[in-house]
Amino acid sequence: MKEFERLYSDVMAVKGGKAKSAKTEKLFNEGDAKIAKKVGEEGVEIAIAAMSGKARKPEIIAESADLIFNLAVLWAQTGVTPQDVEDALKRRREAFGIAEKPGKNRKV
């Protein structure tokens, strides 16, 4: 996902003071709880969009983009990198044949 990597890089530039973005700066200034709340809100909005009927695809796409943006901010805030998550997905794929969430008794 080249666009995600670009987005993450842009978010990190704002966090490091090398770029300006009023929305992103505001999220960083509001802290972990606000960023986490935004991630949760976007997840709920995707779920609602998924249940909304025939016209849901554009809404799911838009809400997914919002979720990914806020997730990039959360990762930047907490020191998580896209590579960290990619590595976790790779471990899951290698262990289970697909990058799915492991069952309760299976740790990766």
N, C-alpha and C positions, 0 to 999 in steps of 0.2 A: 504494500500500500504506500506508494510513493507520496501521495497527497497527505497521508497521515504523518509520515516522517517529516514532510515539509511543515505541516501544521505544528507538530511537536517542536521542531526547531524554532519556528516563529514564536511559540509560547515561551520557550526557554529564553529567547532573546528579550522578550518583554520582562520576564522574571529577572534577568540579569541587567536590566536597565539599558540595553542596547537598542531597543525598539520601543515605540509608543503604541499603546492600544488602550483606550479608556476602559473598555469593558473588561479586558483581561487584567489590567492593573487593579481595577476595582475588586475583582474576584480575589486576587492575591492579597490585597489589603484587608479583605473581610475574613480571610483565614480558612482553616481546614473545614470547620463546620458549615460555612456557607457554600464552599466548593462541593462538599459531599452532598449537601442538600440539593444543589443544582443537578448533580449526577442522578440522584434519586428521582427528582422531578422529571427529568428527561426520560428516564426508564419507564416511569408510569405513563408519560405521554405517548411513548411508543406502544405500550400495551393497549392503551385506549384506542389509538389509531388502528391497531391490528384488529380490533373488534368493531370498527366503524362501518363496515360494509364495502361495497364495490369500489368506492373512490379512495380507498385507504392507501394504495401504493405511494402516491406522491407525498402524503402526510407521513407515512413510515419513513420514507427517504429523508424528508426534511427533519423529522425528529431524531433520526439516526445521526444525521450530521451534527445536530445540536448536542446529542449525547457524546459523540466522539470529541467534539470541541471541549466540553466540560471534563471529559475523562483525561484529555491531554493536560488540562490545567491541573487536575487532581494529581496526575502522575508527576508533573513538574514540581508541584508543591511538596510532594512526599518523597521525592528522590527516586521514583520508579522510572525506568526508561522503557521505550518500546522493545529494546533488546531483551530486557528482563522478562517481559510478557511473551515475546517470541520464544525465548528459551523454555519457559514453562509449557507453552503449547507444544513445542518439539518433544519435551519429556513425556507429555501425555500421549502424543501420537506414537512415540516409540514404545510406550508401555501398553497402550490399549488399541493401537491401530488407527485411532482417530483422536483428534485433539479435543475430546469431550471431557466434561467434568468427571473426575473419578468418583466412584461410589463411596459411600461413607466409610467403608472399611479398607479402601484402597488409597494409598498416599503416593504422590509422585513428587 
